[in-house]
Amino acid sequence: MKLFDVYPLQDITPVKARGCTVTDEAGTDYLDLYGGHAVISIGHTHPHYVGMIHDQLQKIGFYSNSIVNPLQQELADKLGELSGCDEYQLFLCNSGAEANENAIKLASFVTGKKKFIAFGKGFHGRTSAAVALTDNPKIIAPVNETLNAVILPFNDLAAVRKSMAQGDIAGVLVEGIQGIGGINLPETGFLEGLQELCHANRAMLILDEIQSGYGRSGKFFAFQHHNIMPDIITMAKGMGNGFPIGGVLIHPNIRPWHGMLGTTFGGNHLACAAGIAVLDVMKDEKLVENAESVGTFLMKELAAISTEISVRGLGLMIGIEFPTPVKEIRARLLGEFHIFTGFSGTNTIRLLPPLTLGRQEATRFIESFRAIVQQA
């Protein structure tokens, strides 16, 4: 049987990893500054994480949500404490797309309305409603096309106000920081204005923190850099350090009823063990603070390398934009310097390393990157 060929692949086969280092089958070590799409939050194969999953497997790996699973409440308690969002309610699922699907459904239930606003260069997932609100026609199949999706320019509050005036908007879906779109930051006035417009028009403000959350921005959630309190917050990538898990944080004013949302695998015992381990390590090793400190250092040093490039981001969510395509630069970083990076579009390199990244590892990247840029 052939694999369905939808992924462009690097010719590298990782066989083990530890911390910020990935090792291939030939024994070559690579510095991981991409974290598998921002998934690796506490570093590869962290001992506490491995131990928690191993120990849980010796007890019970899975049962459905028809029984009591105390690990779900432990995860909720630790998440509330570390994030500062302890007043919210938690619904557990399996992925970022699923988190956004449930958030969209929830907002429609609460408001009784159908239309949603999202923004240019946004990305919210590949499932039905989430992909309809993603600004990428290439991945929207005809069945996903809907008049209920309104895509507006990012950071354009006037456009949102005009659309809201129709009175049929159920919610606004916006990323805490646009990831795939190129590490684009929302303006404080934009987010505060969205919250005001949602409140005034009986709509839900949904913050997609799937990539920007879980400490990556130097705060637990990127929206916490601004003075807002969303109705719904979605999260996934960093939650399980590679184990599939997603979640929706739901404002206390939204009341649940049995059957309102549901999932077979979401919040299973193994997923909760992974999620609890991540929160334990983040707290004990002060990884949110580390992301802020090392990220600030990285951005300052990178910006000083060349006036030709634009460096933007928060914490360890960084975009480096060039006036020309970055394909060759990324290829040299990987082939010559053994450093994984990501990209957005053709001209932007994305850095999404584990939150454990240290100054020494950051300096290795800076020196390698400088060598390439100065040779160009």
C-alpha positions in Angstrom: 0.0 0.0 0.0 1.3 3.5 -0.9 1.1 6.4 1.5 -1.1 9.2 0.2 1.5 11.7 -0.9 0.4 15.1 0.5 3.5 16.1 2.4 6.7 17.6 0.9 9.4 15.8 2.9 13.0 16.6 4.0 15.3 13.7 3.3 15.9 13.2 7.0 14.8 10.3 9.2 14.9 11.1 12.9 15.3 8.1 15.2 15.7 9.8 18.6 15.6 13.2 20.2 16.3 14.9 23.5 15.7 18.4 24.6 16.3 20.6 21.6 18.3 18.0 19.7 17.0 15.6 17.1 19.2 12.7 15.9 18.8 11.0 12.5 19.5 7.4 11.5 23.1 8.3 10.5 23.8 9.7 13.9 23.8 13.3 12.9 22.4 15.8 15.5 20.2 18.7 14.5 19.2 21.7 16.6 15.4 21.8 16.5 14.2 25.4 16.2 10.8 24.3 14.8 9.5 21.9 17.4 7.4 19.9 14.8 5.1 22.9 14.1 5.4 24.4 17.7 4.3 21.1 19.3 7.4 20.3 21.4 7.0 22.6 24.4 9.1 21.0 27.1 11.8 19.5 25.0 11.9 16.1 23.3 11.6 13.0 25.6 11.7 14.9 28.9 12.2 12.3 31.7 9.2 13.5 33.7 7.0 13.4 30.6 8.2 9.9 29.6 7.8 8.7 33.1 4.2 10.0 33.5 3.1 8.3 30.2 4.9 5.0 31.1 3.4 4.9 34.6 -0.1 5.7 33.3 0.2 2.9 30.7 0.7 0.4 33.6 -2.6 1.5 35.1 -5.2 2.3 32.4 -4.6 3.9 29.0 -8.1 4.7 27.8 -11.7 4.6 28.6 -14.5 6.8 27.2 -16.0 9.9 28.7 -18.9 7.9 30.2 -16.9 7.4 33.4 -15.1 9.5 36.0 -11.5 10.3 35.1 -9.8 12.2 37.9 -6.9 13.1 35.6 -9.1 15.5 33.7 -9.8 17.5 36.9 -6.1 17.4 37.8 -5.2 18.7 34.4 -7.9 21.4 34.6 -6.7 22.5 38.1 -3.0 22.8 37.0 -3.9 24.5 33.8 -6.0 27.1 35.6 -3.3 27.8 38.1 -0.5 28.2 35.6 -2.4 30.1 32.9 -4.3 32.4 35.3 -7.6 31.3 33.6 -8.9 29.3 36.5 -12.4 30.8 36.2 -12.8 29.3 32.8 -14.3 25.8 32.1 -12.3 23.2 30.2 -13.4 20.9 27.4 -10.8 18.4 26.2 -10.5 17.1 22.7 -7.7 15.8 20.4 -6.3 18.5 18.1 -6.3 22.2 17.2 -8.8 21.8 14.4 -11.2 19.9 16.7 -10.8 22.6 19.3 -11.8 25.3 16.8 -14.7 23.2 15.5 -16.1 22.9 19.0 -15.5 26.6 19.7 -17.4 27.6 16.5 -20.2 25.2 17.3 -20.4 26.5 20.9 -20.6 30.1 19.8 -23.4 29.3 17.4 -25.3 27.4 20.1 -25.0 30.3 22.5 -25.9 33.1 20.1 -28.3 31.3 17.8 -26.5 32.8 14.8 -24.5 31.3 11.9 -21.9 33.7 10.6 -18.3 34.1 11.8 -15.6 36.6 11.1 -12.0 35.5 10.6 -9.0 37.3 9.1 -6.7 37.5 6.1 -3.6 35.2 6.4 -5.3 33.3 9.3 -5.2 29.6 9.7 -7.6 27.6 11.9 -7.4 24.0 10.8 -8.4 21.7 8.0 -11.8 20.4 9.2 -15.1 21.6 7.9 -15.9 24.9 9.8 -12.3 25.6 10.7 -11.1 25.5 7.1 -14.0 27.6 5.9 -12.6 30.3 8.2 -9.0 29.8 7.0 -7.7 32.3 4.4 -6.3 29.7 2.0 -8.5 28.8 -1.0 -6.1 26.0 -2.0 -7.2 23.9 1.0 -10.9 24.7 1.0 -12.9 22.0 -0.9 -16.2 22.9 -2.5 -18.1 21.3 0.4 -16.4 23.7 2.8 -17.4 26.8 1.0 -20.0 28.7 2.9 -21.6 32.1 3.1 -21.3 31.9 6.9 -17.5 32.7 6.7 -16.5 36.3 6.5 -12.8 36.9 5.9 -11.7 40.5 6.7 -8.3 42.3 6.7 -6.2 41.6 9.8 -6.0 44.5 12.3 -8.8 46.4 10.5 -11.4 47.2 13.2 -13.5 49.4 10.9 -14.1 46.4 8.6 -15.3 44.4 11.6 -17.5 47.1 12.8 -19.2 47.4 9.4 -19.7 43.6 9.1 -21.1 43.4 12.7 -23.7 46.1 11.8 -25.6 43.4 9.9 -26.5 41.8 13.3 -25.9 38.2 12.1 -22.4 37.5 13.4 -22.1 34.6 15.9 -18.4 35.1 16.7 -15.0 36.4 15.7 -12.1 33.9 15.4 -8.7 35.4 15.7 -5.2 34.1 16.4 -3.3 35.4 19.4 -0.4 35.7 16.9 -0.8 34.6 13.3 1.5 31.6 12.9 1.3 30.2 9.4 0.4 33.7 8.1 3.9 34.9 9.0 4.1 35.7 12.7 1.8 38.7 12.5 0.9 40.4 15.8 -2.5 41.8 16.5 -2.6 45.4 17.7 -3.8 45.9 21.3 -6.5 48.3 20.1 -7.6 45.8 17.5 -8.2 43.0 20.1 -9.7 45.4 22.6 -12.0 46.7 19.9 -13.0 43.2 18.9 -14.0 42.4 22.5 -16.1 45.6 22.7 -17.8 44.9 19.3 -18.6 41.3 20.3 -20.1 42.4 23.6 -22.2 45.0 21.9 -23.4 42.7 19.2 -24.1 39.5 21.1 -21.2 37.7 19.5 -18.5 35.5 21.0 -14.8 36.5 20.8 -12.8 33.3 20.2 -9.0 33.4 20.6 -7.2 30.8 18.6 -4.1 30.1 20.8 -3.3 26.7 19.2 0.1 27.8 18.1 0.6 31.0 20.1 -0.5 29.6 23.5 1.0 27.4 26.2 3.8 29.8 27.0 5.2 30.3 23.6 4.7 34.1 23.5 6.4 34.7 26.9 3.0 34.7 28.6 0.8 31.7 29.0 -1.5 32.9 26.2 -0.6 35.6 23.7 -3.9 37.5 24.3 -2.5 38.1 27.9 -0.2 40.7 26.3 -3.5 42.7 25.9 -6.2 43.8 28.3 -9.0 41.4 27.1 -10.9 38.3 28.4 -12.1 36.2 25.5 -15.3 34.2 25.6 -13.6 31.1 24.3 -9.9 30.1 24.0 -8.7 27.2 21.9 -5.4 25.4 22.4 -3.6 22.3 21.3 0.0 22.1 19.9 2.1 22.6 23.0 -0.4 20.9 25.3 0.9 17.3 25.0 4.5 17.8 23.8 3.7 15.5 20.9 0.8 13.4 22.4 -2.4 14.4 20.6 -4.5 16.6 22.8 -6.5 19.8 22.4 -8.7 21.9 24.6 -11.3 24.7 24.7 -11.4 27.1 27.6 -15.0 28.4 28.0 -16.0 31.6 29.8 -18.0 30.9 33.1 -21.0 32.7 31.7 -21.5 30.0 29.1 -23.5 27.1 30.6 -23.2 23.6 29.4 -25.8 20.9 28.8 -25.4 17.2 28.4 -24.6 16.4 24.8 -23.7 20.0 23.9 -20.2 18.9 22.9 -18.6 15.5 22.8 -15.6 13.4 21.8 -14.5 9.7 22.0 -10.8 10.1 22.6 -10.6 13.6 24.0 -9.4 13.8 27.6 -8.4 10.1 27.7 -6.1 8.9 30.5 -2.9 8.9 28.5 -3.6 12.3 27.0 -4.2 13.7 30.5 -1.0 12.2 31.8 0.9 13.8 29.0 -0.8 17.2 29.5 -0.2 17.1 33.3 3.5 16.3 32.7 3.8 19.3 30.4 2.3 21.6 33.0 4.5 20.2 35.7 7.6 20.8 33.7 6.5 24.3 32.6 6.0 25.3 36.2 9.0 23.7 37.7 11.5 24.9 35.0 9.8 28.3 34.5 9.5 27.8 30.8 7.2 30.7 30.2 9.8 33.0 31.6 12.5 31.3 29.6 10.6 31.7 26.4 10.3 35.5 27.1 14.0 35.8 28.0 15.6 33.7 25.3 13.1 35.0 22.7 13.9 38.6 23.5 17.6 37.8 23.2 17.1 36.1 19.9 15.1 38.8 18.3 17.5 41.6 19.4 20.5 39.7 18.0 18.8 38.7 14.7 17.6 42.2 14.1 21.1 43.5 14.3 22.4 41.2 11.6 21.0 43.0 8.6 18.8 46.0 7.8 17.4 43.9 4.9 15.4 41.6 7.2 12.4 42.2 9.4 12.2 40.4 12.7 8.9 40.1 14.6 7.2 38.0 17.2 7.0 37.5 20.9 8.8 35.0 23.1 9.8 31.9 21.1 7.4 32.6 18.3 9.6 34.5 15.8 9.3 35.4 12.1 12.3 36.5 10.1 11.2 38.1 6.8 13.4 38.7 3.8 12.8 40.7 0.7 13.5 37.6 -1.4 12.7 33.8 -1.0 14.2 32.0 2.0 14.3 28.5 0.5 18.1 28.5 0.0 18.8 29.9 3.4 16.7 27.2 5.1 18.4 24.6 3.0 21.8 25.8 4.1 20.7 26.0 7.7 19.6 22.4 7.5 22.3 20.9 5.3 25.4 22.8 6.4 24.6 23.8 10.0 22.1 21.0 10.9 19.4 23.4 12.2 15.6 22.8 11.6 13.6 25.9 10.9 10.1 26.5 9.5 8.8 28.9 6.9 5.7 31.0 6.0 5.0 31.8 2.4 8.1 32.2 0.4 10.0 35.0 2.3 9.6 34.3 6.0 11.5 31.9 8.3 9.6 30.8 11.3 11.2 29.8 14.6 9.1 27.7 17.0 11.6 25.9 19.2 11.0 24.0 22.4 10.5 26.4 25.3 13.5 24.9 26.9 15.8 26.5 24.3 18.9 28.0 26.1 21.1 30.9 25.3 23.9 28.7 24.1 21.7 27.0 21.6 20.2 30.3 20.5 23.7 31.7 20.0 24.5 28.7 17.8 21.6 29.6 15.5 22.5 33.3 15.5 26.1 32.6 14.5 25.0 30.2 11.8 22.4 32.5 10.5 24.8 35.5 10.4 27.3 33.5 8.5 24.8 32.7 5.8 23.3 36.2 5.6 26.7 37.9 5.4 27.8 35.6 2.6 24.7 36.4 0.5 
